[in-house]
């Protein structure tokens, strides 16, 4: 009756998606409103304050915020599962590896955001003019910033010892990565020397890439290349930290 | 199943020695109870062997596979319910069991089938679809145990699974564990000595990270000075004897711990004075106290050390 289990990575990833998003959405549909509200609230404020002029920029910015929010949510979710429910200890001792766990949990955050993403894609399709190549670059940009935020979220979650500490991290990350940097508005709106400060945030580079494809900002060829190099570099460094330096098995 | 450690040690923050040179070699199926005071090293022992925590030095093996060097292989054969683990409140019991099984590699369909089976076996049928937060404390602990039992892992770690449960809920879990232990090694840490005695085929006593002794209840009893207890139910019973330990439970009840010869030597006096009494073998709690002293002894020693 007893048999050695083959590692079925598909099942392991699906378990994370079911637990962290699908079951939560089925059992508590109110969480869908929560995920929809955050990016749309800022989108509405920026649109109304600019009398509609910044709606296309903010619509792309809301997509970026959604990707970053996935990371901060992941950090909170994992911290809760690890510290309050002791679930991570059970997973560490199971055949699921840290990489498979993080992939499953990352996808679960995207699944959670499907209604928001769908709404924003429709909004962008209506208000943002973009070429096919531009759309592809925008997709790569979103995928990169998503990988960055997920790696950051996972890395931090493995160091948190309780949910209060986790809330502290989220409270710092959200404004620093999405509200203050030029995600919902063009970077040209920031006067010098404050503009240099904006470049401390990886989301500024993601926004530059996105806004260059939608025609709101022209960083030039070198600026475009630098934005990609910095964004990919930071994402690669954080992914490395998440995979190699996070505390999966405690020391 | 074989569980082996070699000079296993764990020191936290270069100061606190949670486990010190622990060596043991177990080859058994059944329940292995681990007991000790708070901070004795029980949880550290479990966390190292279940591949959650790295030791500072020494080796640990499950079925001769190194828990540090080859954790991935070990993880195929083990399942753990950590101390304070709780079912996720937004999941139903069936979702709880089946998702854990999927993390272990079972397909969605297999996980659901096995989950239903495990819940039925535990008497949680009818509650598959209700949210776990609505379960009683006892049902939640049972659900956690069901989750790992359903995995069919041959080595199971349960870190204080019955803490906080009422006596009847604990007994229900004991029955479950007794049924499930046949083809498995279940490593059970507990503060309830009655639980360790009832369930434990082998019992390990830890103190301040060190192995005090290990063996079946009869082995441990045979090594203490006072292996028998005379329970006298009388207000008039008074005793002045050497080499016995007297514990006045109440005005009407006195327990006398001693060797067989000492205890049986007292019986003629009790019979002559028509006092009610029973003679029993010392329980694990008495054996534990004889090994480690009582908390009062501990406080006294600490004061002396100051």
HADDOCK unambig.tbl for C-alpha pairs under 7 A between the chains (distance, minus, plus):
assign (segid A and resid 2 and name CA) (segid B and resid 152 and name CA) 6.28 0.50 0.50
assign (segid A and resid 4 and name CA) (segid B and resid 76 and name CA) 6.94 0.50 0.50
assign (segid A and resid 5 and name CA) (segid B and resid 76 and name CA) 6.77 0.50 0.50
assign (segid A and resid 5 and name CA) (segid B and resid 105 and name CA) 6.39 0.50 0.50
assign (segid A and resid 6 and name CA) (segid B and resid 105 and name CA) 6.57 0.50 0.50
assign (segid A and resid 7 and name CA) (segid B and resid 105 and name CA) 5.21 0.50 0.50
assign (segid A and resid 8 and name CA) (segid B and resid 105 and name CA) 4.73 0.50 0.50
assign (segid A and resid 9 and name CA) (segid B and resid 105 and name CA) 7.00 0.50 0.50
assign (segid A and resid 11 and name CA) (segid B and resid 102 and name CA) 5.21 0.50 0.50
assign (segid A and resid 11 and name CA) (segid B and resid 103 and name CA) 6.60 0.50 0.50
assign (segid A and resid 11 and name CA) (segid B and resid 105 and name CA) 5.84 0.50 0.50
assign (segid A and resid 11 and name CA) (segid B and resid 106 and name CA) 6.58 0.50 0.50
assign (segid A and resid 11 and name CA) (segid B and resid 107 and name CA) 5.68 0.50 0.50
assign (segid A and resid 11 and name CA) (segid B and resid 108 and name CA) 6.85 0.50 0.50
assign (segid A and resid 12 and name CA) (segid B and resid 102 and name CA) 5.43 0.50 0.50
assign (segid A and resid 12 and name CA) (segid B and resid 103 and name CA) 4.30 0.50 0.50
assign (segid A and resid 12 and name CA) (segid B and resid 104 and name CA) 6.91 0.50 0.50
assign (segid A and resid 12 and name CA) (segid B and resid 105 and name CA) 6.00 0.50 0.50
assign (segid A and resid 15 and name CA) (segid B and resid 99 and name CA) 5.06 0.50 0.50
assign (segid A and resid 15 and name CA) (segid B and resid 102 and name CA) 5.59 0.50 0.50
assign (segid A and resid 15 and name CA) (segid B and resid 103 and name CA) 5.88 0.50 0.50
assign (segid A and resid 19 and name CA) (segid B and resid 99 and name CA) 6.95 0.50 0.50
assign (segid A and resid 23 and name CA) (segid B and resid 91 and name CA) 6.59 0.50 0.50
assign (segid A and resid 24 and name CA) (segid B and resid 90 and name CA) 6.14 0.50 0.50
assign (segid A and resid 27 and name CA) (segid B and resid 90 and name CA) 6.44 0.50 0.50
assign (segid A and resid 85 and name CA) (segid B and resid 85 and name CA) 5.32 0.50 0.50
assign (segid A and resid 85 and name CA) (segid B and resid 86 and name CA) 5.31 0.50 0.50
assign (segid A and resid 85 and name CA) (segid B and resid 88 and name CA) 6.77 0.50 0.50
assign (segid A and resid 86 and name CA) (segid B and resid 82 and name CA) 6.74 0.50 0.50
assign (segid A and resid 86 and name CA) (segid B and resid 84 and name CA) 6.95 0.50 0.50
assign (segid A and resid 86 and name CA) (segid B and resid 85 and name CA) 4.91 0.50 0.50
assign (segid A and resid 87 and name CA) (segid B and resid 85 and name CA) 6.87 0.50 0.50
assign (segid A and resid 89 and name CA) (segid B and resid 52 and name CA) 6.38 0.50 0.50
assign (segid A and resid 89 and name CA) (segid B and resid 82 and name CA) 6.86 0.50 0.50
assign (segid A and resid 90 and name CA) (segid B and resid 80 and name CA) 5.75 0.50 0.50
assign (segid A and resid 90 and name CA) (segid B and resid 81 and name CA) 6.56 0.50 0.50
assign (segid A and resid 92 and name CA) (segid B and resid 52 and name CA) 6.14 0.50 0.50
assign (segid A and resid 93 and name CA) (segid B and resid 50 and name CA) 5.90 0.50 0.50
assign (segid A and resid 93 and name CA) (segid B and resid 51 and name CA) 5.86 0.50 0.50
assign (segid A and resid 93 and name CA) (segid B and resid 52 and name CA) 6.18 0.50 0.50
assign (segid A and resid 93 and name CA) (segid B and resid 75 and name CA) 5.51 0.50 0.50
assign (segid A and resid 93 and name CA) (segid B and resid 79 and name CA) 6.48 0.50 0.50
assign (segid A and resid 93 and name CA) (segid B and resid 80 and name CA) 6.76 0.50 0.50
assign (segid A and resid 94 and name CA) (segid B and resid 75 and name CA) 5.08 0.50 0.50
assign (segid A and resid 94 and name CA) (segid B and resid 76 and name CA) 6.67 0.50 0.50
assign (segid A and resid 94 and name CA) (segid B and resid 79 and name CA) 6.50 0.50 0.50
assign (segid A and resid 94 and name CA) (segid B and resid 104 and name CA) 5.88 0.50 0.50
assign (segid A and resid 95 and name CA) (segid B and resid 72 and name CA) 6.56 0.50 0.50
assign (segid A and resid 95 and name CA) (segid B and resid 75 and name CA) 5.31 0.50 0.50
assign (segid A and resid 95 and name CA) (segid B and resid 76 and name CA) 5.60 0.50 0.50
assign (segid A and resid 95 and name CA) (segid B and resid 104 and name CA) 5.53 0.50 0.50
assign (segid A and resid 96 and name CA) (segid B and resid 103 and name CA) 5.95 0.50 0.50
assign (segid A and resid 96 and name CA) (segid B and resid 104 and name CA) 6.53 0.50 0.50
assign (segid A and resid 249 and name CA) (segid B and resid 52 and name CA) 5.16 0.50 0.50
assign (segid A and resid 249 and name CA) (segid B and resid 53 and name CA) 5.65 0.50 0.50
assign (segid A and resid 250 and name CA) (segid B and resid 52 and name CA) 6.16 0.50 0.50
assign (segid A and resid 250 and name CA) (segid B and resid 53 and name CA) 4.66 0.50 0.50
assign (segid A and resid 250 and name CA) (segid B and resid 54 and name CA) 6.30 0.50 0.50
assign (segid A and resid 251 and name CA) (segid B and resid 53 and name CA) 5.76 0.50 0.50
assign (segid A and resid 251 and name CA) (segid B and resid 54 and name CA) 5.14 0.50 0.50
